[in-house]
Amino acid sequence: MLPNKLNDMQDKLEQIKKEFIESIHRMTNRAGLEELVTKYVGRKGILTQAMRQVKEIAHEERPRIGKLANDIREEVERMVKTARQKFGDTAEAVVFDATVPGERKNLGHVHPLTIIQYQLEDIFRQMGFMVLDGPEVESEYYNFTALNIPADHPARDTQDTFWLRDGNLLRTHTSPVQVRALQKHGAPFRGIVPGRVFRYEATDASHEHTFHQMEGLMVDRDISIGNLVAVMKALLQNIFNTTVDVRLRPGFFPFVEPGFELDIKCLICHGTGCPVCKRTGWVELIPCGLVHPAVLRAGNVDPEIFSGFAFGLGLSRLVMMKYGIDDIRLLMSGDLRFINQF
Ligand code: FA5
């Protein structure tokens, strides 16, 4: 081979090396790196082909140029190995680029009913109440009879009931858990029971067939209406963070004596009258009273020793008052335009 051809080959190899080094330094991801590897050391790669031409060089110069080509190839392979480690093992791996805008993940969030339920649970836990659950498919005994509502009692008619074929029913209120809890835990007892209840009734702005209540029960020695009022005040102050107008009036429930209705001034119309408060300016929120001795006895608690108070908060209505929701049916509608406002 002529000397200038020899120099050409040497220059060519040096040039290939220079270009490869520049390219690999600019590389930002694994996929690009693999393309570069194919371009230089693939079967038809630039360096591979140049190495084949080494055979054409004069015999005596071949070892020197051959060594140069091999050295370059080894260096290329070393650099590729280091780059592969940097970009990770898979072809998809990419380098972290802090300037790329983040991907917005569509996370779910807690339903307004659950927000208030959790808030109530916190308030009551601080006052030493346990949080309980109870069955939604309930027996007639726990839903009515144990609560001092015998089969022929007209109070059964005030809670229109979904009866099941087997004689059980969908619980019409959370009160059945009062007796279940006393039977299980005995007295003294403090507990709340948030949960879903069902009534076979026509729906309107403040009535649903499926809605949420939260039962509260405190049984101990010398429990009075004073304890009941103090706990109701703590509940309302914590939820509303401000004073709200309430009124306490007599109410009849066979499982309390005396019984009350605690109403809150409607926070939708501020007392002027609207469909939610049926134009009265007041919303029935927390029926309550002192636990009837018959209920304590059903729970195996001696009414001569213990007394207690109970309440049945209309949780769905509380949520409506808290957030200014003017139709209860929105709560369970599943409409994301509504849900996403919370
Ligand atoms: C009861 O369910 C009694 N168990 C409450 C109770 C417990 C009284 C403990 C005394 C001691 P009432 O049927 O009034 O009572 O319902 C309680 C609350 O649930 C009502 O004040 C109201 O806020 C809510 N409520 C009742 N019916 C519906 C309905 N269809 N849709 C939405 N909320 C309702």
Residues whose N, C-alpha, C, O or C-beta is under 5 A from the ligand:
A	BS01	FA5	T172 H173 S175 S206 H207 E208 F211 F253 V256 E284 L285 I286 P287 C288 G289 A310 F311 G312 L313 G314 S316 R317
